[in-house]
Amino acid sequence: MSVSPYQAQGFYDKALAEGRHRDIVGGRWEETGRAQMAILQEAGLLPHHHLLDIGAGSLRLGCKAVPYLEPGHYWATDPSREMMLAGHAAELADPSRLSKSRLVRDEAFQFPKIPDTITHAIAFAVFPHLPMAYLRRALTNLHRFPALECFLFTVFLAPDAETAARPYRQPDGVVTHDLRAPYHVLESDVAHIAATTGWAVTRHDTMLPRGQILFTATPIRG
């Protein structure tokens, strides 16, 4: 059984064949892309910085970040390179500003081929589709970027352990679960994973699409 609907066999092929590269990344294309760009700028992202867009999908954020950043300063990873290429073809105002070599297939948060120059990373609406072990792996592997200033990510939260054991309706109406996607977690789970992997995390009160909660992780360096 797949831990995420995105891992189902043929999921991407079918969606891309039907021209649904926007729909399958969760809908609310413009709203969510604007929200992603806003939280990055609030976190201090400037054009000279280097951004890693984790779980970039069909470049919902990329189509806004690429024109903002200096050429060559945007990198993207996703389990489906075909999804990213679909976004590259359909969503970029100037595709020449983004080399396709910067769209890297990565199913396991290993960040292959990504340079050490990365200063900011974001995984928006990624971990709600995956068990918490993937967050731990991402946080562990992001330590290899010496210039990384912060990592922004979102999760769905449940208020307490008893509630977390049942389906839980989020403020925006989405029903989340502990053992299947979309997943919810406890805030204490996030704090524990961050602490054990060498990060300090801050929860934000920013209102995000579908009731996701934004966290900023900053690396703890000796």
N, C-alpha and C positions, 0 to 999 in steps of 0.2 A: 504494500500500500504506500502511495506517495504521502510524504509529510506535508506537501503543499500542492494545491491544484496546478500550479505552474510546472510541477514535475511530472504530470501525467503524460503518458506517451502520446506524441503527436499534437500536444496542446498548441505549441507555437506554430507549427506548420499549418494547422487548420485555420488559426486566427489570422495569420499573415496572408494566406490564400484568399481569405474573405475580405481583406483590406481593413482589418480591425486592429491595426497597430496602436491606435489611441485607446480604444475601448478596453483592451485586455490589461492595461496597466492601472485600471481602477476607475476610469471615467474622470469627470471634473477636470478635464485637461488644462484649461486655461487657469482656473481657480487654483489648482494644486501647483502648477508650475510657478505661478506668481508667489504663492506661499513659500515654496522652496527657495526662490530667489531672494525673497524678503528676509527670511531667517538667516540666510548666508550673509547678506549684507549687514544685518544687525550683529552678526558674529564677527564682523570686521573684514569680510572678503572684499578685496580691492583688485583692480584689473591686473596688477603685477603678481598677484598670488597664483598658486598652482592648485587646482581643484581636482579631487577624485570623486566621481559620482558613482557610488556603489549601488548596483541594482538599477542601472540607468534606464532599462527598458527601451522605449522608442524615443528617447531624448526629450521627454517632457520638460525636464530642467535644462538639458543640454541646449535646446533651441533658444533659451534665454541667457544661459551662462556663456556660451561660445561668443556671441557678439560683445558681451561685457568684458570678458577676459582678454588679455593680450594673446595673440595667435600662439598656439602650441601649449597653452596653459590649462587646458581641459583634458582630462582622461576619464574614461568610462569603463565600467565592468558590468557584466550581466551574464547569467547562464546561457542566454541566447544571443549570439553575435548577430544573427539574422534580424532580431528585433531592433538592435541598435542601427544596423545598416538600413532598415526600413525607415527609421527616424531620420537618419542622415540624408536619405534620398528625398523624403517628403516634408521634413519639418524645418530644416535649416535655411535661413534666408540667404546665406552665402556658404554653400558646402565647402568651398575652397579654404575656409578658415579652420576646418577641422579635418586633419588627415585620418583616413580610415584606420591607420595603424594604431590610433589612440583609442579604438574601440576593442576592448579585450574580453574574450570569453573567460569567465571565471565562475565555476559552480560551487567553489568551496572556500571562498574568502581567503585565497592565497595571494591575490594581487600580483600575478605574474606579469612581467614586462613593465610594471609601473615604476617610474623613476623615483629616486630619493628626494626629489625637489618638492614633492607634495606638501602643501602647507595647510590645506583644509580638506576634510572629507565629509561626505554626507551619505546616509542610507535612509531615504525617506520612504515610508510604507514598505519596507523590506522585511523587517523582523516580525510584523504581525502575521506574516505568511509562513513563519518557520519556528521550530522549537528553539528554546533559549540557548541550546548548545551552540547555535550558529552565532549568536551575539558574543558568546565567550570566545569563539574562534576568531571572529572579526577583531575584537579588541586585542587579543593576543598578537595577531599578525600585523596589526597596524603599528605596533611598536617599532617595526623596522624602518619607519620613515622618520629620519632624524629632525626634519624641519617641520613636522606636523604640529600645528598649534591647537587644533581642536577637531573633534569628530562629532557631528550632529546626527542623531538618529531618533526614530519614533517607535513607540510601542503602544499597544492598548493595555490599560491597567484595569485590574479588579481591586475593589477597596479593601478586601481582607481575605484570608485563607479560606474561610467557609464559603464565601461568595464565589471565590475563584474555582471551587470544585464543581460549579454549576454553570450552565450558559448564562451570560451576563449581557444585558442590553446597555450599550454605550450611549452617552448623551445624544449622539447624532443618529441613533436608531440601529446601528450595526450590532448584531448579536455575536459575541465572542466566546471562546471556549478555552479550556486548559489543555486538552489533548488533541485538538484538531484545529485547523485553520478556519477562520482567523483566530489567532491565539491571543489570550490576555495573560499578563503576568502581574506579580506584586511589585510595588515600588521597591520593597526591600530586596527582592530578587535582583533587580537591576543594580542596586547599590552593592550587593554582595559580589556579583560577577565583576563589576567594575573594580572593586577593591582588590579582589584576588588576582586580577590581571594587570594591575598597576595604573589605574585611572581614577581621577576624581570626577564625579558626575554632578550635574546641576539640573534639576527639573524646572521647566518653564511653564508658565501659565498661558502661553500663546494658544489661541483658539485655532485648531487645525482641522482640515476636512475629515469627516467621519469620526471625530472625537479622539484622534490619536494624540498622544502626549509626546512632547519634544524634550529630549535630554541633550545636554552638551557634555561631552567627555573630554577632559584635558589630561594629557599624559603626565604621570608622576615620574620625574627624572631625578636621579640622585645628584 
